[in-house]
Every structure is written in C-alpha cells, then in structure tokens.
Amino acid sequence: MALIEELRRKREVLLGQMAAIDREAATVREEFECRLAGLRKSRQPLEEKVRLIDALIKAEEEGQ
C-alpha cells in the first residue's frame, strides 16, 4: 500500500506541475495574441497604401 500512496502523491505533484505549465502557456498565448493584433493593426494602413498605388499604376497603364 505504501507504494500506491507514493505513486498517488507523485501523480498529484506531476498534475500540479502540468497545471502550472498550462497556466503559463495560456499567459504566453494571450500576450502573443495581443502583440500579433497590434502588428496586424500597424500593417493595415500599409496594405491600403499598396492597394492605392496598385490602383494608380493600373489606371495610368490603362490610360496610355
């Protein structure tokens, strides 16, 4: 019985460590998603400028 109790204690310790890792992973994921959203937001005006330039080039080429 002592072996079973020791294994159960070890299992609980391991489950606690796994839960701590899962919490840290969730925090990292949340921070990453916030940063990624900021980068995407910064990129949008650049994409709009590129589309405008493409439209101007196309209009100029069609006008020639």
N, C-alpha and C positions, 0 to 999 in steps of 0.2 A: 504494500500500500504506500510506503514511503516514496517509491519510485513514481507511482502515479501522481501523487501530490506534487512532487518536484517537477514532473513534466507539465502538470497543470499550471504551476507557478511560472515556469519558463514560457509557456504558451501565453499567459496573460502579459508577461513582460514584452514578448515579441509583438503581441497585438497592440500594446501601448506604443511601442516604437513605430509600428506601421501607421497608427493613427496620427502620431506626431509628424511623420513624413507626409502623410496625406494633407494635413493642415498647412504645412509649409508649401507643398506643391500648389494648393489652392491659392495661397497668397501670391506666389510667384506668377501663377497663371493670371490672376486678377491684375497684378502690376503690368505684366506683359500686354494684356489686352488694352489697358488704359494707354500705355505708350504707343501701341500699334494704332489705336484710334486717333491719337494725336498726330502721328506721322501721316496717316491717310488724309486727315483734315488739312494738313500742310501741303499735301500733294495735289489736292483738288484744284486750287487756283492755277497751278502749273499746267495741269491737264487741260483746263479751259483755255489757257493761252495757246497751247499747242493746237487745239482744235480750231481756234480763231485763225492762227497763222496758216493752218492747212486750208481753211476755207478761203482765205485771201489768196493763197497760191493758186488754188483751183480756179477761183474767179478770174485771176489775172491770166492764167493759161488759157482759159476758155475765151477770154476777150481778145486774144492775139490772133 
